[in-house]
Amino acid sequence: MIDLKEIENAKHVAIVVDDEVLIPVGSALYTYVLRLHKKVSFVFEKGVVDRKFSFLPWVDKIRLHTPTSSDVKVKLDSADLDLYNVFKINAIVLNQKMATALYASLLLEYDGFINSDADGTIFATASELMACGADYKTCNKFIIKRTTLAKIRLKSLMLKNMLLTDNAKEAVFYITDDDLKSSGATLEDAKEITKEAFGLEYVEKTSLIIKDKGNMV
């Protein structure tokens, strides 16, 4: 659980994430720390940030290493409602930047709200964030609707080789390293494409298998 008191008493806060799905949460917390007039650093340990996050506040401030001058390090490990609930419990008023970042986090975590785990609480939270000014249209544009020619090429290969198993409840996709190289797409693109199968009737699960290596990702 994020300790706001610890942040309030700090001089220099380092917000650290090691998974890109946590970048929106980090963005929301960064805004909060700035409002406290504290020095703050935003660290993504894997370095390269996907272009789909470019619309989020403070992404241009992301650095690779935690500064030695920081006296409090907040390592985020959940993209769910944890930060939103902390803000709510402590009566923290969300501004547009915070609301937009938290809405983007929900959009990512629940696959554009088509994931079966997206229950009434998630939709109610999304509605509250929109009421706080979340720019949901921009979130949808960059996270859900964003595509590239490389991704389209890979999608055609993946759909060609897709199989439905378990009475059409599971969609299984197969790709090879050559598919990624020839299309110019990434493994993250492939993972996003598999999620679109949840739009098919009966599909409850998706799997992505790299045939060359015989492993599932």
C-alpha positions in Angstrom: 0.0 0.0 0.0 1.3 3.4 -0.9 2.1 5.5 2.1 1.1 9.1 1.4 2.5 10.3 4.8 5.9 9.0 3.8 5.7 10.9 0.5 4.5 14.1 2.3 7.6 14.0 4.6 10.1 13.3 1.8 12.3 15.8 0.1 12.9 13.8 -3.1 10.6 11.0 -4.2 11.6 8.4 -6.8 8.6 6.6 -8.4 9.9 3.4 -9.9 8.1 1.0 -12.2 9.5 -2.2 -13.9 6.5 -3.0 -16.1 5.1 -0.7 -18.8 1.5 -1.4 -17.7 2.4 0.6 -14.5 3.5 3.7 -16.3 0.0 5.3 -16.2 -0.1 4.7 -12.4 3.3 6.3 -12.1 2.1 9.3 -14.1 -0.8 9.9 -11.7 1.4 9.6 -8.6 4.0 11.9 -10.2 1.3 14.6 -10.6 0.3 14.2 -7.0 3.9 14.6 -5.7 4.4 17.7 -7.8 1.3 19.2 -6.2 3.0 18.8 -2.9 5.9 20.9 -4.3 8.3 18.0 -3.8 11.2 17.0 -6.0 10.2 13.9 -7.9 11.8 11.4 -10.3 10.0 8.9 -12.6 12.0 5.8 -13.2 11.2 3.0 -15.7 13.8 0.3 -15.2 13.4 -1.2 -18.7 14.2 2.0 -20.4 12.3 2.1 -23.7 8.8 3.4 -23.4 6.2 2.4 -26.0 4.8 5.2 -28.1 1.3 4.5 -26.9 2.2 6.1 -23.6 3.4 9.3 -25.2 0.1 11.2 -24.4 0.4 10.7 -20.7 1.7 13.5 -18.5 5.3 13.4 -17.5 6.3 10.5 -19.7 9.0 12.7 -21.2 10.5 12.9 -17.7 11.1 9.2 -17.4 14.7 8.1 -16.6 16.4 4.7 -16.5 18.0 4.8 -13.0 16.9 5.8 -9.5 18.8 9.0 -8.4 20.9 8.6 -5.4 19.6 11.9 -4.0 16.1 10.5 -3.5 15.2 9.8 0.1 11.9 8.0 -0.6 11.6 5.3 -3.2 8.0 4.2 -4.2 8.1 1.0 -6.3 4.7 0.5 -7.9 3.6 -3.1 -8.3 -0.1 -2.9 -9.1 -1.9 -1.4 -12.1 -5.3 -2.1 -10.5 -7.3 0.3 -8.2 -4.7 0.5 -5.4 -3.6 4.1 -6.1 -7.1 5.3 -6.8 -8.3 3.8 -3.6 -5.5 5.4 -1.6 -6.4 8.8 -3.1 -10.1 8.2 -2.3 -9.5 7.1 1.3 -7.4 10.2 1.9 -9.9 12.5 0.2 -7.3 13.6 -2.5 -9.0 15.6 -5.2 -8.0 14.4 -8.7 -7.2 16.8 -11.4 -7.4 16.1 -15.1 -3.9 14.8 -15.4 -4.3 12.3 -12.5 -7.8 11.2 -13.8 -6.6 10.7 -17.3 -3.6 8.6 -16.2 -5.7 6.4 -13.9 -8.3 5.9 -16.6 -5.5 4.8 -19.0 -4.4 2.3 -16.3 -7.9 0.8 -16.2 -8.1 0.7 -19.9 -4.8 -1.3 -20.0 -5.5 -3.6 -17.1 -8.9 -4.6 -18.3 -8.2 -4.8 -22.1 -10.4 -1.9 -23.1 -13.0 -3.1 -20.5 -13.7 -6.4 -22.5 -11.8 -8.5 -20.0 -14.2 -10.7 -18.0 -12.7 -9.3 -14.8 -14.1 -5.8 -15.6 -17.0 -5.8 -13.2 -19.4 -3.1 -12.0 -16.7 -1.6 -9.7 -14.4 -1.1 -12.6 -17.1 0.6 -14.7 -18.2 2.8 -11.8 -14.5 3.9 -11.2 -14.1 4.7 -14.9 -17.2 6.8 -14.7 -15.9 8.6 -11.7 -12.6 9.3 -13.4 -14.4 10.7 -16.4 -16.4 13.0 -14.1 -13.0 14.2 -12.8 -12.0 15.2 -16.3 -10.3 12.1 -17.6 -9.5 12.5 -21.3 -11.0 9.2 -22.2 -11.1 9.9 -26.0 -7.3 10.4 -26.1 -6.8 7.3 -23.9 -8.9 5.2 -26.3 -7.0 6.7 -29.4 -3.6 5.8 -28.1 -4.2 2.6 -26.2 -7.0 0.9 -27.9 -7.2 2.2 -31.5 -3.5 2.8 -32.1 -2.1 0.6 -34.8 0.8 0.4 -37.3 1.4 -1.2 -40.6 3.7 -3.7 -38.9 0.9 -4.6 -36.5 -1.6 -5.1 -39.4 0.9 -7.4 -41.2 1.4 -9.5 -38.1 -2.4 -9.6 -37.4 -3.0 -11.1 -40.8 -0.5 -13.9 -40.1 -1.9 -14.6 -36.7 -5.5 -14.8 -37.8 -4.5 -17.1 -40.5 -3.0 -19.5 -38.0 -5.5 -19.1 -35.2 -7.3 -22.1 -33.8 -10.4 -22.3 -31.5 -10.2 -25.1 -28.9 -12.3 -26.2 -25.9 -15.6 -25.8 -27.7 -14.5 -22.4 -29.0 -13.8 -21.1 -25.5 -10.1 -20.7 -26.1 -8.4 -18.9 -29.1 -4.9 -20.1 -29.7 -2.5 -18.0 -31.8 0.8 -19.3 -33.2 3.7 -17.1 -34.3 7.4 -17.5 -35.2 10.4 -15.3 -34.8 10.3 -14.9 -38.6 6.7 -13.6 -38.4 7.9 -10.8 -36.1 10.9 -10.0 -38.2 9.1 -10.1 -41.6 6.2 -7.9 -40.3 8.4 -5.5 -38.3 6.0 -5.9 -35.3 6.9 -6.7 -31.7 5.9 -9.4 -29.2 3.9 -6.8 -27.4 2.0 -6.1 -30.6 1.2 -9.9 -30.8 0.0 -9.9 -27.2 -2.4 -7.0 -28.0 -3.7 -8.8 -31.1 -4.6 -11.9 -29.1 -6.8 -9.8 -26.8 -9.1 -8.9 -29.7 -10.3 -12.5 -29.8 -12.3 -11.8 -26.6 -14.7 -10.0 -29.0 -15.6 -13.4 -30.5 -18.6 -15.2 -29.2 -17.8 -17.9 -26.6 -14.1 -17.0 -26.3 -13.1 -16.8 -22.7 -9.3 -17.4 -22.9 -6.5 -16.7 -25.4 -3.0 -18.2 -25.7 0.0 -17.1 -27.7 2.6 -19.7 -28.7 6.0 -19.0 -30.3 6.4 -22.1 -32.5 10.2 -21.9 -32.9 10.7 -22.0 -29.1 7.7 -24.2 -28.3 6.7 -21.9 -25.4 3.7 -20.0 -24.5 3.7 -16.3 -23.6 
